[in-house]
Amino acid sequence: MAIRFHRDDVKVKEKTPLYQGFLSVYRYSLQHRLFSGDWSPVIDRELMERGHAVVVIPYDPVTDELVVVEQFRVGALEDENGPWLFEFVAGMFDADESAEEVATRELEEEAGLTAKRLIYATSYYSSPGGTDEKLTIYIAEVDSKSAADFGGLPEEDEDIRVHVIPRDKVIAMLEREEINNAASVIGLQWLQLYHDKVFSDLE
């Protein structure tokens, strides 16, 4: 069986701050173990320390509707359809919050919703070649009729429009690439794969 590497197989020689702001960027000088058993030369890598986040896909299994949010994203400035993206409720961890606590808080802040239950879907690193961000995805069983029309916190410069859309139409949006951010794509695919198993008690 192949040997698995661990944290001890990396030696950080120096960590230099390059930028501190909404995002923080550092330069790491490090060595890591090679598959041959030797150590690599000292290499430099820039890392954006973004922090970890939770994504929540609000789903009403009674009406088979999803609650989709729409908001401005600076990373999509050059998108041919503009930088307002269709996605799902999401937020960063605060202090010692659990993932479930983040999900509950963000559901209320961004969509005016309360989860009847939270279903863990998956977690993944968004782009580990350059950022430490890890996302955890939940499916939230909700009453879509209670969704707000708008959401977000003004003090966090959030301006969110909330949509309630039948699941088949959201999947059609995904197929047309109208939903094109990683967390939303991965979460929707998970929901499609496991929908019947997770919500079989309601059929």
C-alpha positions in Angstrom: 0.0 0.0 0.0 1.3 3.5 -0.9 2.6 5.6 1.9 0.4 8.6 2.8 2.1 11.9 3.7 1.1 14.0 6.7 1.8 17.5 8.1 5.1 16.4 9.4 6.2 15.8 5.8 6.3 19.6 5.2 8.9 21.9 6.7 7.9 25.6 6.6 11.1 27.7 6.6 9.6 31.1 6.5 6.1 32.8 6.2 6.1 36.3 4.9 3.0 38.5 4.9 2.5 40.2 1.4 -0.9 41.8 1.8 -3.5 42.2 4.6 -7.0 43.3 3.7 -10.4 41.6 2.9 -8.1 38.8 1.8 -4.6 38.0 3.2 -1.7 36.8 1.1 1.5 35.2 2.4 4.6 33.8 0.8 5.7 30.4 2.2 9.2 29.1 1.8 9.0 25.4 2.4 10.2 21.9 1.7 8.1 18.8 1.4 8.7 15.1 1.2 9.0 13.6 -2.2 7.5 10.3 -3.3 11.1 9.0 -3.6 11.5 9.6 0.2 13.9 12.5 -0.3 13.1 16.2 0.5 12.3 18.8 -2.1 14.5 21.9 -2.5 13.2 25.0 -0.7 10.3 26.3 -2.8 8.3 29.5 -2.6 4.5 29.5 -2.8 2.0 32.4 -2.4 -1.1 31.5 -0.4 -4.3 33.5 0.0 -5.6 32.8 3.5 -9.3 33.1 2.8 -10.6 31.1 5.7 -13.3 28.4 5.6 -17.0 28.8 4.5 -20.3 27.1 4.6 -22.7 26.8 1.6 -26.4 26.1 2.2 -28.8 24.9 -0.6 -32.3 25.7 0.7 -34.7 23.1 -0.7 -38.5 22.7 -0.2 -39.2 19.0 -0.8 -43.0 19.6 -0.6 -43.1 22.0 -3.5 -39.8 20.7 -5.1 -38.4 24.3 -5.2 -35.0 25.7 -4.5 -34.3 29.1 -3.0 -31.6 30.7 -5.1 -29.8 34.0 -4.3 -28.4 36.5 -6.7 -25.6 39.0 -5.9 -22.6 40.9 -7.2 -19.3 39.1 -7.3 -16.1 41.0 -8.1 -14.4 37.9 -9.5 -17.0 37.7 -12.3 -16.4 41.3 -13.6 -15.4 40.0 -17.0 -18.3 37.5 -17.3 -20.2 38.1 -20.5 -23.5 38.1 -18.6 -22.2 40.5 -15.9 -21.0 40.0 -12.4 -24.3 39.2 -10.7 -24.3 35.5 -10.1 -27.0 33.0 -9.2 -25.8 30.9 -6.3 -26.9 29.7 -2.8 -26.7 31.0 0.7 -23.1 31.1 2.0 -20.9 32.6 4.6 -17.6 32.5 6.5 -17.0 31.1 10.0 -17.1 33.6 12.9 -14.9 32.9 15.9 -15.8 29.4 17.3 -18.9 28.7 15.3 -19.7 25.2 14.1 -20.6 24.6 10.5 -24.2 24.1 11.5 -24.3 27.4 13.3 -22.9 29.2 10.3 -25.5 27.6 8.1 -28.3 28.6 10.4 -27.1 32.2 10.7 -26.6 32.7 7.0 -30.0 31.2 6.1 -31.7 33.8 8.2 -29.4 36.7 7.1 -29.4 36.1 3.3 -32.8 34.5 2.7 -35.0 34.9 5.8 -35.2 31.1 6.2 -35.1 28.6 9.1 -34.1 25.1 8.4 -36.4 22.2 9.4 -33.3 20.0 9.1 -29.7 20.4 7.8 -28.3 17.6 5.7 -24.5 17.4 5.3 -23.6 16.9 1.7 -19.8 17.3 1.2 -16.7 19.4 1.8 -13.8 20.3 -0.5 -10.9 22.7 -1.0 -11.9 25.4 -3.5 -8.5 25.9 -5.1 -5.7 24.4 -3.0 -3.0 25.5 -5.4 -3.4 29.1 -4.1 -5.8 29.3 -1.2 -6.5 27.5 2.0 -10.3 27.9 1.7 -12.4 24.8 2.5 -16.1 24.8 1.9 -18.7 22.6 3.6 -22.1 22.2 1.8 -25.4 21.5 3.4 -28.9 20.9 2.0 -31.4 22.8 4.2 -35.0 21.5 4.2 -37.1 24.7 4.3 -40.5 26.1 3.7 -39.9 28.1 0.5 -43.0 30.3 1.1 -41.3 31.9 4.0 -38.3 33.1 1.9 -37.6 36.9 2.0 -37.6 38.9 -1.3 -34.2 40.4 -0.4 -31.5 39.6 2.1 -28.0 40.4 3.3 -26.4 42.8 5.8 -25.8 46.4 4.7 -22.9 46.6 7.1 -21.2 43.8 5.1 -22.1 45.5 1.8 -24.4 42.7 0.9 -27.2 43.3 -1.6 -29.0 40.0 -2.2 -32.1 39.2 -4.3 -33.9 36.0 -3.4 -35.6 33.7 -5.9 -37.8 30.7 -5.4 -37.5 28.4 -8.4 -38.7 24.9 -9.2 -35.9 22.4 -9.0 -36.2 21.3 -12.7 -35.8 24.9 -13.8 -32.7 25.4 -11.6 -31.2 22.3 -13.2 -32.0 23.7 -16.6 -30.2 26.9 -15.5 -27.2 24.7 -14.5 -27.2 23.0 -17.9 -27.2 26.4 -19.6 -24.3 27.5 -17.4 -26.4 30.3 -15.9 -25.3 28.8 -12.5 -21.5 28.7 -12.9 -19.8 28.9 -9.5 -18.2 25.8 -8.1 -20.1 25.5 -4.8 -23.5 25.8 -6.4 -22.6 23.4 -9.2 -21.2 20.8 -6.8 -24.1 21.2 -4.4 -26.7 20.9 -7.1 -25.1 17.8 -8.5 -25.0 16.2 -5.0 -28.7 17.0 -4.6 -29.5 15.4 -7.9 -27.5 12.3 -7.1 -29.0 11.8 -3.6 -32.4 13.5 -3.8 -34.5 10.3 -3.9 -32.5 8.6 -1.1 -32.5 11.7 1.2 -36.2 12.7 0.7 -37.7 9.2 0.2 -39.7 9.6 3.5 -41.7 12.4 1.9 -42.8 10.4 -1.2 
